Amino acid sequence: MEALSKELVDKIALECIELYRKVPKIGKPAAGEWNVLSSVVRLNTETQKFDVVSLGTGSKCIGATKMSPEGVKVHDSHAEVFARRGFMLYIYKNLEMAITSPEESIFIKENGKFRLKENIQFIFYSSQMPCGDASIIPKSNDNNHGNVVTSRKREAEDGNDEEKSKILKSDDIDDIHRTGAKCLPHNEQDPKEPGAKYHLLGQVRTKPGLGDRTLSVSCSDKIARWIHVGIQGALLDMLLTEPIYIKHFIFGGGVPYSKESLTRAFLNRNGEEQITVPVVPYIYQATAIFYYMKSEQRARPAHTSILVFNFGLVEVAVHGKRIGVTKKMERTRRIALSISKYYLYRRFLFLFQLDPSLKEKYALDKLECIPYNVMKRKSQRYYENWHKAKENFFKSWTVKPDMWSFCITENELAVNVIELNKMIHYTDPRRSIMIPNFDTSIVF
């Protein structure tokens, strides 16, 4: 796996920003507001052609008390999460094509599973550093770890409790860029001492926010998880010959940046010299600057999130649901985004209807009787990999209630994917918009 050229890195970042510029105004930040932009990009390594296959914006989460057992709300609306979930839609679409029109798909069907074609790689772009551990950067030198306290809990778990706390010393570090993400309640908390001793390093954290605390972990933690177990998630992992790993991460220009902090947060929280992940990704900073980044002029986070999907769809969300929903719709599935657990599960089950041989391979008979959380637990390889990563790398993780026991009814399963797309995307033009002539392919 070769590194990307500086020219290619900048072209990819510029194309992601240009695509966002084409998106209609609805859902974009108002005056004085900022937002984060993230994208997943497909690269053909033979032709050097790339496509933006998913794009997301957002910086909000919903609290634990507002979580949806029916899977209709997206609990984490940060840009990185929206981009990743849009990417999952893209994968489902390509799996459908692998069954119906194989020459058009990025996958090849082999023995009841699907293999990614060898010339395909995926790149993740984000306009700024992810919230959480990666955002803890020395202000005086963005390329140093800084004088930040390392968790006593992690020291003890690693068999080194001689020091009650460890400080990465650097004489020229006076202060750090802070993260609003919070240490898990059952873990050691940030010292919050003045200057560089404010934060602990290497901690799993929940997203920033006031009031009802969210159970969603920081984007630093989520990206690190994707690096360890793949970006595809548990359900898709059942169908793939191997997990999908992001090969390259690109971060935007004009913002605090530290490759060392990113490497620590993603790959090396335990301070060990040997990095044990399946694929060690390349990390870059582009020069292109996202216009809506946080600044003195844009001090308030935008309340809305936007999803742009490769086939031309734009969805706008607020509070984890489709913008513009009425109170009458609040308790129905009509509020659900196309990237909600509910609709992603429908796309998953549709594959088994599209190709009955998959039912036989996975011994799945009555699909309408299998709850979402039960189906996820059938993904043995994914959870084995996740258990190893959690034990050896993260040391701790947030605990969510096992509440997603919803099923897709027989009537819902009878809806084919064309009708499903219409139900998701075209019920209200105010909430779902198509970009005409959507084409982000570039050859250079």
C-alpha positions as a Markdown table, in Angstrom:
| # | Residue | x | y | z |
|---|---|---|---|---|
| 1 | Met | 0.0 | 0.0 | 0.0 |
| 2 | Glu | 1.6 | 3.3 | -1.2 |
| 3 | Ala | 1.1 | 6.7 | 0.3 |
| 4 | Leu | -0.9 | 9.3 | -1.6 |
| 5 | Ser | 0.9 | 12.2 | -3.3 |
| 6 | Lys | 0.5 | 15.7 | -1.8 |
| 7 | Glu | -1.3 | 16.7 | -5.0 |
| 8 | Leu | -3.8 | 13.9 | -4.7 |
| 9 | Val | -4.4 | 14.6 | -1.0 |
| 10 | Asp | -5.2 | 18.3 | -1.8 |
| 11 | Lys | -7.4 | 17.3 | -4.8 |
| 12 | Ile | -9.5 | 15.0 | -2.7 |
| 13 | Ala | -10.0 | 17.6 | 0.1 |
| 14 | Leu | -10.9 | 20.3 | -2.5 |
| 15 | Glu | -13.4 | 17.9 | -4.2 |
| 16 | Cys | -15.1 | 17.1 | -0.9 |
| 17 | Ile | -15.5 | 20.8 | -0.1 |
| 18 | Glu | -16.7 | 21.6 | -3.7 |
| 19 | Leu | -19.4 | 18.9 | -3.4 |
| 20 | Tyr | -20.6 | 20.5 | -0.2 |
| 21 | Arg | -20.7 | 23.8 | -1.9 |
| 22 | Lys | -23.2 | 22.3 | -4.5 |
| 23 | Val | -25.5 | 21.2 | -1.8 |
| 24 | Pro | -28.7 | 23.3 | -1.5 |
| 25 | Lys | -28.7 | 25.9 | 1.3 |
| 26 | Ile | -31.2 | 24.1 | 3.6 |
| 27 | Gly | -29.3 | 22.6 | 6.6 |
| 28 | Lys | -26.2 | 24.6 | 6.1 |
| 29 | Pro | -24.8 | 26.8 | 9.0 |
| 30 | Ala | -26.4 | 30.2 | 9.5 |
| 31 | Ala | -24.4 | 33.4 | 10.2 |
| 32 | Gly | -22.2 | 32.8 | 13.2 |
| 33 | Glu | -22.5 | 29.0 | 13.1 |
| 34 | Trp | -19.8 | 26.4 | 12.3 |
| 35 | Asn | -19.9 | 22.8 | 11.3 |
| 36 | Val | -17.7 | 19.9 | 10.5 |
| 37 | Leu | -17.4 | 18.2 | 7.1 |
| 38 | Ser | -16.5 | 14.5 | 6.6 |
| 39 | Ser | -16.4 | 12.3 | 3.5 |
| 40 | Val | -15.6 | 8.8 | 2.4 |
| 41 | Val | -13.9 | 8.6 | -0.9 |
| 42 | Arg | -13.4 | 5.6 | -3.2 |
| 43 | Leu | -10.0 | 5.4 | -5.0 |
| 44 | Asn | -9.3 | 3.2 | -8.0 |
| 45 | Thr | -5.6 | 2.4 | -7.6 |
| 46 | Glu | -5.2 | 1.4 | -11.2 |
| 47 | Thr | -6.7 | 4.5 | -12.9 |
| 48 | Gln | -6.2 | 7.0 | -10.0 |
| 49 | Lys | -9.8 | 8.0 | -10.4 |
| 50 | Phe | -11.7 | 8.9 | -7.2 |
| 51 | Asp | -15.3 | 9.5 | -6.2 |
| 52 | Val | -16.8 | 11.0 | -3.1 |
| 53 | Val | -19.3 | 8.2 | -2.2 |
| 54 | Ser | -20.6 | 9.7 | 1.1 |
| 55 | Leu | -20.5 | 13.1 | 2.7 |
| 56 | Gly | -21.8 | 14.3 | 6.1 |
| 57 | Thr | -21.8 | 17.3 | 8.3 |
| 58 | Gly | -22.8 | 17.8 | 11.9 |
| 59 | Ser | -21.7 | 18.3 | 15.5 |
| 60 | Lys | -24.6 | 17.2 | 17.7 |
| 61 | Cys | -25.8 | 14.1 | 19.6 |
| 62 | Ile | -28.9 | 13.2 | 21.5 |
| 63 | Gly | -28.9 | 12.3 | 25.1 |
| 64 | Ala | -29.3 | 8.8 | 26.6 |
| 65 | Thr | -33.0 | 9.4 | 27.6 |
| 66 | Lys | -33.9 | 10.3 | 24.0 |
| 67 | Met | -32.5 | 7.1 | 22.4 |
| 68 | Ser | -34.9 | 5.2 | 20.1 |
| 69 | Pro | -35.5 | 1.5 | 20.7 |
| 70 | Glu | -37.2 | 1.3 | 17.3 |
| 71 | Gly | -34.0 | 2.3 | 15.6 |
| 72 | Val | -35.6 | 5.4 | 13.9 |
| 73 | Lys | -33.3 | 8.1 | 15.4 |
| 74 | Val | -29.6 | 8.5 | 14.7 |
| 75 | His | -28.2 | 9.1 | 18.2 |
| 76 | Asp | -24.8 | 10.5 | 17.0 |
| 77 | Ser | -25.1 | 13.2 | 14.3 |
| 78 | His | -21.4 | 14.2 | 14.1 |
| 79 | Ala | -20.1 | 14.5 | 10.6 |
| 80 | Glu | -17.8 | 11.5 | 10.8 |
| 81 | Val | -20.7 | 9.3 | 11.8 |
| 82 | Phe | -23.0 | 10.6 | 9.1 |
| 83 | Ala | -20.3 | 10.0 | 6.4 |
| 84 | Arg | -19.6 | 6.5 | 7.7 |
| 85 | Arg | -23.3 | 5.6 | 7.7 |
| 86 | Gly | -23.8 | 7.0 | 4.2 |
| 87 | Phe | -20.8 | 4.8 | 3.2 |
| 88 | Met | -22.8 | 1.8 | 4.6 |
| 89 | Leu | -25.6 | 2.7 | 2.2 |
| 90 | Tyr | -23.1 | 2.8 | -0.6 |
| 91 | Ile | -21.9 | -0.7 | 0.4 |
| 92 | Tyr | -25.5 | -2.0 | 0.5 |
| 93 | Lys | -26.1 | -0.6 | -3.0 |
| 94 | Asn | -23.0 | -2.3 | -4.3 |
| 95 | Leu | -23.9 | -5.6 | -2.8 |
| 96 | Glu | -27.3 | -5.4 | -4.5 |
| 97 | Met | -25.5 | -4.7 | -7.8 |
| 98 | Ala | -23.1 | -7.6 | -7.1 |
| 99 | Ile | -26.2 | -9.8 | -7.2 |
| 100 | Thr | -28.1 | -8.2 | -10.1 |
| 101 | Ser | -25.4 | -6.6 | -12.3 |
| 102 | Pro | -22.0 | -7.8 | -11.1 |
| 103 | Glu | -20.0 | -5.8 | -13.7 |
| 104 | Glu | -21.2 | -2.5 | -12.1 |
| 105 | Ser | -20.3 | -3.4 | -8.5 |
| 106 | Ile | -17.1 | -3.0 | -6.5 |
| 107 | Phe | -17.7 | -6.5 | -5.1 |
| 108 | Ile | -17.3 | -10.0 | -6.4 |
| 109 | Lys | -19.5 | -12.7 | -5.0 |
| 110 | Glu | -17.5 | -15.8 | -3.8 |
| 111 | Asn | -19.0 | -18.8 | -2.0 |
| 112 | Gly | -22.0 | -16.9 | -0.6 |
| 113 | Lys | -19.9 | -13.9 | 0.5 |
| 114 | Phe | -18.7 | -10.7 | -1.2 |
| 115 | Arg | -15.1 | -9.7 | -1.8 |
| 116 | Leu | -14.0 | -6.2 | -2.5 |
| 117 | Lys | -12.2 | -5.8 | -5.8 |
| 118 | Glu | -8.4 | -5.5 | -5.4 |
| 119 | Asn | -8.1 | -2.1 | -7.1 |
| 120 | Ile | -10.5 | -0.4 | -4.7 |
| 121 | Gln | -9.4 | 1.6 | -1.7 |
| 122 | Phe | -11.3 | 3.9 | 0.6 |
| 123 | Ile | -10.1 | 7.3 | 2.0 |
| 124 | Phe | -11.6 | 9.2 | 4.9 |
| 125 | Tyr | -11.6 | 13.0 | 4.8 |
| 126 | Ser | -12.6 | 15.3 | 7.7 |
| 127 | Ser | -12.3 | 19.1 | 7.8 |
| 128 | Gln | -10.8 | 19.1 | 11.4 |
| 129 | Met | -9.4 | 16.8 | 14.0 |
| 130 | Pro | -12.0 | 14.4 | 15.5 |
| 131 | Cys | -13.4 | 15.2 | 19.0 |
| 132 | Gly | -11.9 | 13.3 | 21.9 |
| 133 | Asp | -8.3 | 12.1 | 22.4 |
| 134 | Ala | -7.0 | 13.2 | 19.1 |
| 135 | Ser | -8.0 | 16.8 | 19.7 |
| 136 | Ile | -5.7 | 17.1 | 22.7 |
| 137 | Ile | -2.8 | 19.0 | 21.0 |
| 138 | Pro | -0.1 | 21.3 | 22.5 |
| 139 | Lys | -0.8 | 24.9 | 21.5 |
| 140 | Ser | 2.8 | 25.9 | 21.2 |
| 141 | Asn | 3.8 | 23.0 | 18.9 |
| 142 | Asp | 1.1 | 21.1 | 17.0 |
| 143 | Asn | 3.6 | 18.3 | 16.3 |
| 144 | Asn | 4.2 | 17.4 | 19.9 |
| 145 | His | 2.3 | 15.4 | 22.4 |
| 146 | Gly | 2.8 | 18.0 | 25.1 |
| 147 | Asn | 2.8 | 18.0 | 28.8 |
| 148 | Val | -0.4 | 16.0 | 29.3 |
| 149 | Val | -1.2 | 13.6 | 32.1 |
| 150 | Thr | -1.5 | 9.9 | 31.2 |
| 151 | Ser | -4.3 | 8.0 | 32.9 |
| 152 | Arg | -3.3 | 6.2 | 36.1 |
| 153 | Lys | -5.9 | 3.5 | 35.3 |
| 154 | Arg | -4.2 | 2.7 | 32.0 |
| 155 | Glu | -0.8 | 2.7 | 33.7 |
| 156 | Ala | -2.0 | 0.1 | 36.3 |
| 157 | Glu | -3.7 | -2.0 | 33.7 |
| 158 | Asp | -0.5 | -2.1 | 31.6 |
| 159 | Gly | 1.4 | -3.4 | 34.7 |
| 160 | Asn | 3.2 | -0.1 | 35.5 |
| 161 | Asp | 1.7 | 1.5 | 38.6 |
| 162 | Glu | 5.0 | 2.7 | 40.0 |
| 163 | Glu | 4.1 | 6.3 | 39.1 |
| 164 | Lys | 0.7 | 7.5 | 40.2 |
| 165 | Ser | 0.6 | 9.7 | 37.1 |
| 166 | Lys | 2.8 | 10.1 | 34.1 |
| 167 | Ile | 3.5 | 13.5 | 32.4 |
| 168 | Leu | 4.9 | 13.8 | 28.9 |
| 169 | Lys | 7.3 | 16.5 | 29.6 |
| 170 | Ser | 8.2 | 19.3 | 27.2 |
| 171 | Asp | 9.6 | 22.6 | 28.4 |
| 172 | Asp | 8.0 | 24.7 | 25.7 |
| 173 | Ile | 4.5 | 23.4 | 26.3 |
| 174 | Asp | 2.4 | 25.9 | 28.2 |
| 175 | Asp | -1.1 | 24.9 | 27.1 |
| 176 | Ile | -3.1 | 22.5 | 25.0 |
| 177 | His | -6.1 | 22.6 | 22.7 |
| 178 | Arg | -8.9 | 21.0 | 24.8 |
| 179 | Thr | -11.7 | 18.7 | 23.9 |
| 180 | Gly | -15.2 | 18.9 | 25.2 |
| 181 | Ala | -15.5 | 15.2 | 25.2 |
| 182 | Lys | -15.8 | 13.7 | 28.7 |
| 183 | Cys | -14.1 | 10.7 | 30.3 |
| 184 | Leu | -16.4 | 7.8 | 31.0 |
| 185 | Pro | -18.2 | 8.2 | 34.3 |
| 186 | His | -16.6 | 5.0 | 35.8 |
| 187 | Asn | -13.1 | 5.9 | 34.7 |
| 188 | Glu | -10.5 | 8.3 | 36.1 |
| 189 | Gln | -11.5 | 11.9 | 35.3 |
| 190 | Asp | -9.5 | 14.8 | 33.8 |
| 191 | Pro | -7.5 | 16.7 | 36.4 |
| 192 | Lys | -8.6 | 20.0 | 34.9 |
| 193 | Glu | -5.5 | 21.7 | 36.2 |
| 194 | Pro | -4.4 | 25.0 | 34.5 |
| 195 | Gly | -2.6 | 24.8 | 31.2 |
| 196 | Ala | -1.2 | 21.6 | 29.8 |
| 197 | Lys | -2.3 | 19.4 | 32.8 |
| 198 | Tyr | -6.0 | 19.8 | 32.0 |
| 199 | His | -6.6 | 16.5 | 30.3 |
| 200 | Leu | -5.7 | 12.8 | 30.6 |
| 201 | Leu | -4.3 | 11.1 | 27.5 |
| 202 | Gly | -5.6 | 7.9 | 25.9 |
| 203 | Gln | -9.1 | 7.9 | 27.4 |
| 204 | Val | -12.3 | 6.7 | 25.8 |
| 205 | Arg | -14.6 | 9.6 | 26.0 |
| 206 | Thr | -18.3 | 10.4 | 25.3 |
| 207 | Lys | -19.2 | 13.2 | 23.0 |
| 208 | Pro | -19.3 | 16.9 | 24.2 |
| 209 | Gly | -22.6 | 18.3 | 25.3 |
| 210 | Leu | -24.6 | 19.9 | 28.1 |
| 211 | Gly | -27.7 | 18.5 | 29.9 |
| 212 | Asp | -28.8 | 14.9 | 29.1 |
| 213 | Arg | -25.4 | 13.1 | 28.7 |
| 214 | Thr | -25.0 | 11.1 | 25.6 |
| 215 | Leu | -23.7 | 7.5 | 25.5 |
| 216 | Ser | -22.1 | 8.0 | 22.1 |
| 217 | Val | -18.3 | 7.9 | 22.3 |
| 218 | Ser | -16.1 | 10.5 | 20.8 |
| 219 | Cys | -15.1 | 10.5 | 17.1 |
| 220 | Ser | -11.5 | 9.7 | 18.0 |
| 221 | Asp | -12.7 | 6.5 | 19.7 |
| 222 | Lys | -15.1 | 5.6 | 16.9 |
| 223 | Ile | -12.5 | 6.1 | 14.2 |
| 224 | Ala | -10.0 | 4.0 | 16.2 |
| 225 | Arg | -12.6 | 1.3 | 16.4 |
| 226 | Trp | -13.1 | 1.4 | 12.6 |
| 227 | Ile | -9.3 | 1.0 | 12.2 |
| 228 | His | -9.3 | -2.0 | 14.5 |
| 229 | Val | -12.4 | -3.9 | 13.3 |
| 230 | Gly | -13.4 | -2.3 | 10.0 |
| 231 | Ile | -15.7 | 0.5 | 9.0 |
| 232 | Gln | -18.5 | -1.8 | 7.8 |
| 233 | Gly | -20.1 | -2.6 | 11.1 |
| 234 | Ala | -21.4 | -6.0 | 12.4 |
| 235 | Leu | -24.2 | -6.7 | 9.9 |
| 236 | Leu | -22.2 | -6.1 | 6.8 |
| 237 | Asp | -19.2 | -8.0 | 8.2 |
| 238 | Met | -21.4 | -11.2 | 8.1 |
| 239 | Leu | -21.5 | -10.8 | 4.3 |
| 240 | Leu | -18.0 | -9.8 | 3.4 |
| 241 | Thr | -14.9 | -12.1 | 3.0 |
| 242 | Glu | -12.9 | -9.6 | 5.1 |
| 243 | Pro | -13.5 | -6.3 | 6.9 |
| 244 | Ile | -13.2 | -3.0 | 5.0 |
| 245 | Tyr | -10.4 | -0.9 | 6.4 |
| 246 | Ile | -9.8 | 2.8 | 5.6 |
| 247 | Lys | -6.3 | 3.0 | 4.0 |
| 248 | His | -5.9 | 6.8 | 4.2 |
| 249 | Phe | -7.1 | 9.6 | 6.5 |
| 250 | Ile | -7.0 | 13.2 | 5.4 |
| 251 | Phe | -7.6 | 16.2 | 7.7 |
| 252 | Gly | -8.4 | 19.7 | 6.7 |
| 253 | Gly | -6.1 | 22.7 | 6.6 |
| 254 | Gly | -6.3 | 25.9 | 8.7 |
| 255 | Val | -7.1 | 24.0 | 12.0 |
| 256 | Pro | -5.1 | 22.7 | 14.9 |
| 257 | Tyr | -3.4 | 19.5 | 13.8 |
| 258 | Ser | -1.0 | 17.0 | 15.1 |
| 259 | Lys | -0.1 | 13.7 | 13.4 |
| 260 | Glu | 1.4 | 12.5 | 16.6 |
| 261 | Ser | -1.9 | 13.0 | 18.5 |
| 262 | Leu | -3.8 | 11.2 | 15.7 |
| 263 | Thr | -1.4 | 8.3 | 15.8 |
| 264 | Arg | -1.7 | 8.1 | 19.5 |
| 265 | Ala | -5.5 | 8.2 | 19.5 |
| 266 | Phe | -6.0 | 5.8 | 16.6 |
| 267 | Leu | -3.1 | 3.3 | 17.0 |
| 268 | Asn | -0.9 | 3.6 | 20.1 |
| 269 | Arg | -2.8 | 4.6 | 23.2 |
| 270 | Asn | -0.8 | 2.2 | 25.3 |
| 271 | Gly | 2.5 | 3.7 | 24.4 |
| 272 | Glu | 3.8 | 0.4 | 22.9 |
| 273 | Glu | 6.3 | 0.5 | 20.1 |
| 274 | Gln | 4.5 | -2.2 | 18.1 |
| 275 | Ile | 1.2 | -1.2 | 16.6 |
| 276 | Thr | -1.1 | -4.2 | 16.3 |
| 277 | Val | -3.9 | -3.3 | 13.8 |
| 278 | Pro | -4.8 | -5.2 | 10.6 |
| 279 | Val | -4.0 | -2.2 | 8.3 |
| 280 | Val | -1.9 | 0.8 | 9.5 |
| 281 | Pro | -3.4 | 3.7 | 7.6 |
| 282 | Tyr | -1.6 | 6.8 | 6.3 |
| 283 | Ile | -2.4 | 10.1 | 7.8 |
| 284 | Tyr | -2.2 | 13.5 | 6.0 |
| 285 | Gln | -3.1 | 17.1 | 6.4 |
| 286 | Ala | -4.5 | 18.9 | 3.3 |
| 287 | Thr | -4.0 | 22.6 | 2.6 |
| 288 | Ala | -7.7 | 23.2 | 1.7 |
| 289 | Ile | -9.7 | 25.0 | 4.3 |
| 290 | Phe | -13.4 | 24.3 | 5.0 |
| 291 | Tyr | -15.2 | 27.7 | 4.9 |
| 292 | Tyr | -17.6 | 26.8 | 7.8 |
| 293 | Met | -14.9 | 25.7 | 10.3 |
| 294 | Lys | -15.1 | 27.0 | 13.9 |
| 295 | Ser | -13.6 | 30.5 | 14.3 |
| 296 | Glu | -14.2 | 33.7 | 16.2 |
| 297 | Gln | -16.7 | 34.7 | 13.6 |
| 298 | Arg | -18.4 | 31.3 | 13.7 |
| 299 | Ala | -18.6 | 30.4 | 17.4 |
| 300 | Arg | -21.9 | 28.5 | 17.6 |
| 301 | Pro | -22.3 | 24.9 | 16.4 |
| 302 | Ala | -25.0 | 24.4 | 13.8 |
| 303 | His | -28.0 | 22.4 | 14.9 |
| 304 | Thr | -28.5 | 20.5 | 11.6 |
| 305 | Ser | -26.7 | 17.7 | 9.9 |
| 306 | Ile | -26.5 | 16.9 | 6.2 |
| 307 | Leu | -26.0 | 13.6 | 4.5 |
| 308 | Val | -25.0 | 13.4 | 0.8 |
| 309 | Phe | -25.1 | 9.9 | -0.7 |
| 310 | Asn | -23.3 | 8.9 | -3.9 |
| 311 | Phe | -26.4 | 8.4 | -6.0 |
| 312 | Gly | -27.5 | 12.0 | -5.6 |
| 313 | Leu | -29.5 | 12.1 | -2.4 |
| 314 | Val | -29.3 | 14.9 | 0.1 |
| 315 | Glu | -30.9 | 14.4 | 3.5 |
| 316 | Val | -31.1 | 17.1 | 6.3 |
| 317 | Ala | -31.5 | 16.1 | 9.9 |
| 318 | Val | -32.0 | 17.7 | 13.3 |
| 319 | His | -32.0 | 15.9 | 16.6 |
| 320 | Gly | -31.3 | 12.6 | 14.9 |
| 321 | Lys | -34.4 | 12.7 | 12.7 |
| 322 | Arg | -35.5 | 14.1 | 9.4 |
| 323 | Ile | -36.0 | 17.9 | 9.5 |
| 324 | Gly | -39.5 | 19.2 | 9.3 |
| 325 | Val | -41.3 | 16.2 | 11.0 |
| 326 | Thr | -44.5 | 17.1 | 12.7 |
| 327 | Lys | -45.6 | 16.1 | 16.2 |
| 328 | Lys | -48.1 | 13.6 | 14.7 |
| 329 | Met | -45.1 | 11.9 | 13.0 |
| 330 | Glu | -42.9 | 11.9 | 16.0 |
| 331 | Arg | -43.8 | 8.3 | 17.2 |
| 332 | Thr | -43.8 | 6.8 | 13.7 |
| 333 | Arg | -41.1 | 5.5 | 11.4 |
| 334 | Arg | -41.7 | 8.4 | 9.0 |
| 335 | Ile | -39.1 | 10.4 | 11.0 |
| 336 | Ala | -36.3 | 8.0 | 10.2 |
| 337 | Leu | -33.3 | 8.9 | 8.1 |
| 338 | Ser | -32.1 | 6.5 | 5.4 |
| 339 | Ile | -29.0 | 5.9 | 7.7 |
| 340 | Ser | -31.1 | 5.0 | 10.8 |
| 341 | Lys | -30.7 | 1.5 | 12.2 |
| 342 | Tyr | -34.2 | 0.7 | 11.0 |
| 343 | Tyr | -33.6 | 1.5 | 7.4 |
| 344 | Leu | -30.1 | 0.0 | 7.3 |
| 345 | Tyr | -31.5 | -3.2 | 8.7 |
| 346 | Arg | -34.1 | -3.2 | 6.0 |
| 347 | Arg | -31.4 | -2.9 | 3.4 |
| 348 | Phe | -29.5 | -5.8 | 5.0 |
| 349 | Leu | -32.6 | -8.1 | 5.0 |
| 350 | Phe | -33.4 | -7.1 | 1.4 |
| 351 | Leu | -30.2 | -8.7 | 0.2 |
| 352 | Phe | -31.5 | -12.1 | 1.4 |
| 353 | Gln | -34.7 | -11.6 | -0.5 |
| 354 | Leu | -32.8 | -10.5 | -3.6 |
| 355 | Asp | -30.6 | -13.7 | -3.4 |
| 356 | Pro | -32.4 | -16.6 | -1.8 |
| 357 | Ser | -29.1 | -18.6 | -1.7 |
| 358 | Leu | -27.9 | -16.3 | 1.1 |
| 359 | Lys | -30.8 | -17.5 | 3.3 |
| 360 | Glu | -29.6 | -21.0 | 2.9 |
| 361 | Lys | -26.0 | -20.2 | 3.6 |
| 362 | Tyr | -26.8 | -18.3 | 6.8 |
| 363 | Ala | -29.7 | -20.6 | 7.8 |
| 364 | Leu | -32.1 | -17.7 | 8.0 |
| 365 | Asp | -35.7 | -18.7 | 7.4 |
| 366 | Lys | -38.3 | -16.2 | 8.7 |
| 367 | Leu | -36.5 | -12.9 | 8.4 |
| 368 | Glu | -39.4 | -11.0 | 10.0 |
| 369 | Cys | -38.9 | -12.9 | 13.2 |
| 370 | Ile | -35.3 | -12.0 | 13.8 |
| 371 | Pro | -34.8 | -8.8 | 15.9 |
| 372 | Tyr | -32.1 | -6.4 | 15.0 |
| 373 | Asn | -29.9 | -7.0 | 18.0 |
| 374 | Val | -30.2 | -10.8 | 17.6 |
| 375 | Met | -29.1 | -10.6 | 14.0 |
| 376 | Lys | -26.1 | -8.4 | 14.9 |
| 377 | Arg | -24.9 | -11.0 | 17.4 |
| 378 | Lys | -24.7 | -13.6 | 14.6 |
| 379 | Ser | -21.7 | -11.6 | 13.3 |
| 380 | Gln | -19.1 | -13.9 | 15.1 |
| 381 | Arg | -15.9 | -12.6 | 13.4 |
| 382 | Tyr | -16.8 | -8.9 | 14.0 |
| 383 | Tyr | -17.5 | -9.4 | 17.7 |
| 384 | Glu | -14.4 | -11.5 | 18.2 |
| 385 | Asn | -12.3 | -8.8 | 16.7 |
| 386 | Trp | -14.1 | -6.1 | 18.7 |
| 387 | His | -13.6 | -8.0 | 22.0 |
| 388 | Lys | -9.8 | -8.2 | 21.3 |
| 389 | Ala | -9.6 | -4.5 | 20.5 |
| 390 | Lys | -11.6 | -3.5 | 23.5 |
| 391 | Glu | -9.5 | -5.6 | 25.9 |
| 392 | Asn | -6.1 | -4.8 | 24.4 |
| 393 | Phe | -6.4 | -1.3 | 23.1 |
| 394 | Phe | -9.3 | 0.7 | 24.6 |
| 395 | Lys | -9.3 | -0.9 | 28.0 |
| 396 | Ser | -12.8 | 0.5 | 28.6 |
| 397 | Trp | -15.9 | 1.4 | 26.6 |
| 398 | Thr | -19.4 | 2.9 | 27.2 |
| 399 | Val | -22.2 | 0.5 | 28.0 |
| 400 | Lys | -25.4 | 0.9 | 26.1 |
| 401 | Pro | -28.7 | -0.8 | 27.0 |
| 402 | Asp | -29.5 | -3.8 | 24.7 |
| 403 | Met | -32.7 | -2.1 | 23.6 |
| 404 | Trp | -32.8 | -2.5 | 19.8 |
| 405 | Ser | -35.0 | -5.6 | 19.6 |
| 406 | Phe | -37.2 | -4.3 | 16.8 |
| 407 | Cys | -38.1 | -6.5 | 13.8 |
| 408 | Ile | -38.9 | -5.7 | 10.2 |
| 409 | Thr | -42.5 | -6.9 | 9.6 |
| 410 | Glu | -43.6 | -9.2 | 6.8 |
| 411 | Asn | -45.4 | -6.4 | 5.1 |
| 412 | Glu | -42.3 | -4.2 | 5.3 |
| 413 | Leu | -40.1 | -7.0 | 3.9 |
| 414 | Ala | -42.5 | -7.2 | 0.9 |
| 415 | Val | -41.6 | -3.7 | -0.2 |
| 416 | Asn | -38.9 | -4.0 | -2.9 |
| 417 | Val | -35.9 | -1.8 | -2.8 |
| 418 | Ile | -37.2 | 0.6 | -5.5 |
| 419 | Glu | -40.3 | 1.3 | -3.4 |
| 420 | Leu | -38.1 | 1.5 | -0.2 |
| 421 | Asn | -36.0 | 4.2 | -1.8 |
| 422 | Lys | -39.1 | 6.2 | -2.6 |
| 423 | Met | -40.4 | 5.8 | 0.9 |
| 424 | Ile | -37.2 | 7.1 | 2.4 |
| 425 | His | -36.3 | 9.8 | 0.0 |
| 426 | Tyr | -39.3 | 11.2 | -1.8 |
| 427 | Thr | -42.1 | 11.6 | 0.7 |
| 428 | Asp | -41.4 | 15.3 | 1.3 |
| 429 | Pro | -39.2 | 17.4 | -1.0 |
| 430 | Arg | -38.3 | 19.8 | 1.8 |
| 431 | Arg | -36.4 | 17.0 | 3.6 |
| 432 | Ser | -34.9 | 15.1 | 0.8 |
| 433 | Ile | -33.3 | 16.7 | -2.2 |
| 434 | Met | -31.6 | 15.3 | -5.3 |
| 435 | Ile | -28.5 | 17.0 | -6.7 |
| 436 | Pro | -28.8 | 17.2 | -10.5 |
| 437 | Asn | -25.9 | 15.9 | -12.5 |
| 438 | Phe | -24.2 | 14.6 | -9.4 |
| 439 | Asp | -20.7 | 13.5 | -10.5 |
| 440 | Thr | -17.7 | 13.8 | -8.4 |
| 441 | Ser | -15.4 | 11.6 | -10.4 |
| 442 | Ile | -12.0 | 13.0 | -11.2 |
| 443 | Val | -9.1 | 11.6 | -13.2 |
| 444 | Phe | -5.7 | 13.2 | -13.1 |
